[in-house]
Amino acid sequence: MSSADADRTAVVIASRLFVPEVSAGAFRLGALARGLTDAGASVTVVTTVPPSHAPATSDPPGVTVARWPVLRDGGGNVRGYVQYASFDAPLLLRLMFRKWRLAVAESPPTTGLVVALAAALRRRPFGYYAADVWTDGVKSMGASAPVVAVMRWMERAVLRRAAVTLSISDEVTDRLVALGADRDRVVVVGNGIDTEVFSPEVQPASDERYFVYTGTMSEWQRPQIFVRAFASIAQSHPDVSLRFFGQGAVERELRTLAEDLAPGRVTFGGVVSPAESASWIRGATAALVSIVPGIGYDFARPTKTYAAAACGTPVLFAGARSGRQVVADAELGEAVEFETSAVADAMRRLLDADDSGETERKRAERAAWALAHVSLAAVGQRAAEALLATIRRRP
């Protein structure tokens, strides 16, 4: 590729999260960067210095990653208004003095606004990667009306100015349009998981019997329900344990609850690499996934579901209808209401399926579904094509 060609296809991605951080957003943007480079684009990622607990991995081949220190909370997350501002404040200058033809902003909308301003000053288009609807999120956490109003204004401003918005599902698209996005400029690219890392061929981490929860432990997931349900079956299944990997806002509450209800039977393994997470999921009786219904995240389809399916491990999904429907339609495991008794009953059925050999018989079928429908590489390619089409449409 000539220097002129590289300039015409130069893309900058602005995000507070990027690999090697262990999060769905970081994996998604890593796939996007690879999709763009595979399509011949020159890619720079403007992001943060990863936390100390992030696994040591190299940057994606062919991608230039520019990192800057950022404030993080006690768990090492860039989560909270002050933490967001520590990334957004220097971002404008970081974007103004780089060569790029198209910028891509990852949430939150505060970052989107900074990228929109840089794009306006440079007279360049920008895209917005909308994996979540932040206005719904702050409402679900009980934010005050003024905070919700400000978030709505910011999110709407970004959506109306973006040349293209990448959405992960039809449900998210509907919410984005309701906020002011032009449906003709929204492209549904889906969501997925790295099917090379998460695979039925992975060596199980343990031959013990356990249920596993991986990833973020947040207010809109409330994984406390799994501790309560497990506590109700623990006595009748003394050989079974419950394992949590990851971190989040409710982790401390989870630990206290586990010690009160099922002392010695629930373990917390902290943040682990994707490969280690895959090993624990592969060896589990079932992987646990939850979305609290009715608080603004009913449209969510967590990547935890896809990670388990890719390993061929059954999913126990508790909560909102959209996530339950994915599990039920693809026969990925158990999909139940967000009720402790319903979750406990599903745990018993999954243990019975493990005993009978049904779990192992269906492993290849579940993994095949994941490979066909939720490959993260395919998601990255679709997202890259949507963004590069924006460049091609402009002189």
C-alpha positions, 0 to 999 in steps of 0.5 A, spaced: 500 500 500 502 506 498 503 512 503 497 516 499 493 509 500 494 509 507 492 516 508 486 515 505 484 509 509 487 511 515 482 510 521 483 512 528 479 508 534 478 512 541 476 508 546 478 507 554 478 500 553 482 495 549 486 489 549 489 486 553 484 488 558 479 483 559 472 485 557 467 484 552 468 491 549 476 490 549 475 484 545 470 487 540 474 493 538 480 488 538 476 484 532 474 491 529 482 493 529 483 486 526 478 487 521 480 494 518 487 491 517 485 485 514 481 490 509 487 494 508 486 500 512 491 503 517 489 503 524 491 507 530 488 505 537 488 511 542 487 508 548 489 507 556 495 504 559 492 497 561 491 495 569 496 491 572 492 485 573 491 485 565 494 479 562 500 480 558 499 480 551 502 483 544 498 488 540 494 486 534 499 485 528 499 491 524 495 496 529 499 502 532 496 502 539 497 509 543 496 509 550 496 514 556 495 513 563 488 514 566 484 514 573 481 507 575 477 505 580 479 501 586 477 495 582 482 497 576 476 499 572 475 506 568 468 507 571 465 513 573 465 520 571 472 522 574 475 516 571 471 517 564 474 525 564 481 523 565 481 519 559 476 524 555 480 531 557 486 529 553 483 526 548 482 532 543 489 533 543 491 526 542 486 526 536 488 533 533 495 531 531 494 524 528 493 523 521 486 519 520 480 519 515 475 516 519 475 516 527 471 511 531 468 512 538 467 507 543 462 509 549 461 512 553 457 518 549 462 523 553 468 520 549 463 520 543 462 528 544 470 529 544 471 525 537 465 528 534 468 535 536 475 533 533 471 530 527 468 537 526 474 541 526 478 536 522 472 536 517 472 528 517 467 523 518 466 519 525 463 512 527 460 511 533 460 503 536 454 503 540 454 496 544 450 499 550 444 505 550 447 509 556 441 513 557 438 507 559 444 504 563 444 511 568 436 510 569 437 503 571 442 505 576 437 510 579 441 516 577 437 523 578 433 526 573 438 532 571 443 526 570 439 522 565 437 528 561 444 530 560 446 523 558 440 523 553 443 530 550 450 527 549 448 521 547 443 524 542 448 529 540 453 523 538 448 519 534 445 525 530 452 527 528 455 520 527 456 518 519 455 511 521 453 508 528 454 500 529 449 497 533 450 490 536 442 488 535 436 490 532 433 491 539 439 496 541 438 499 534 430 501 536 433 504 542 438 508 538 433 510 533 428 512 539 434 517 542 435 520 535 439 516 531 437 516 523 436 508 522 439 509 515 445 510 518 445 505 523 448 498 521 447 492 525 453 488 526 452 483 531 456 481 537 460 475 538 466 471 541 473 469 539 471 462 537 479 460 537 480 461 544 473 459 546 472 452 544 470 445 546 477 443 544 480 447 550 483 443 556 478 443 562 481 447 568 478 442 573 475 435 574 471 438 579 463 439 579 462 446 579 457 452 576 461 458 573 460 465 573 465 469 569 466 477 567 463 483 570 459 483 576 454 489 576 448 492 578 444 490 572 446 483 572 445 482 580 449 475 580 447 475 587 441 470 585 446 465 583 449 465 590 442 464 593 440 459 588 446 455 589 445 455 597 438 452 596 441 446 593 448 446 596 446 441 602 443 436 597 449 436 592 455 436 597 460 435 591 458 441 587 461 448 588 460 455 585 466 459 582 466 467 580 471 470 575 472 477 574 470 483 578 465 489 578 461 493 583 457 488 587 463 483 588 464 485 595 456 484 596 457 477 593 463 475 597 459 477 604 453 473 601 456 467 599 460 467 606 453 468 609 449 463 605 454 457 603 461 458 607 466 455 603 463 453 597 463 459 593 470 461 590 472 468 587 478 467 582 479 475 580 480 477 573 483 471 569 485 471 561 481 469 556 484 463 555 484 461 563 476 463 563 475 458 557 478 453 561 474 454 567 467 455 562 469 448 558 470 444 565 463 447 568 457 443 569 454 450 566 455 457 565 451 462 569 448 469 565 443 474 568 440 480 566 435 483 571 429 485 567 425 491 567 431 496 569 433 498 562 437 492 559 432 487 557 435 488 550 442 485 552 445 479 550 451 478 554 457 475 551 457 470 557 452 466 553 456 466 547 463 464 550 459 458 554 456 456 547 463 456 544 465 451 549 459 447 548 458 448 555 450 449 557 448 456 559 443 457 565 440 464 563 436 468 568 432 474 567 430 478 561 426 475 555 431 477 549 437 473 553 432 467 555 430 467 547 437 466 545 438 460 549 431 457 548 431 458 541 438 455 540 437 450 545 443 452 549 441 450 556 436 453 561 433 459 560 428 462 566 425 467 570 429 472 574 427 468 581 431 464 586 427 458 586 427 458 578 434 458 578 435 453 583 431 448 579 435 449 573 441 448 577 438 441 579 436 439 571 443 441 569 446 437 574 442 431 572 443 432 565 451 432 567 450 425 570 446 422 564 451 424 559 446 429 556 451 435 557 457 431 553 452 429 547 450 436 546 457 439 546 459 439 539 452 441 537 452 448 541 459 449 539 457 448 532 451 454 533 456 458 536 461 458 530 456 459 525 452 465 528 457 468 533 464 468 531 467 475 533 472 475 527 465 475 523 463 481 527 469 485 526 469 484 519 462 486 518 464 492 522 470 494 518 466 494 512 461 498 514 466 503 517 470 503 510 464 504 506 463 511 509 470 513 507 468 510 500 462 514 500 466 521 501 470 524 496 
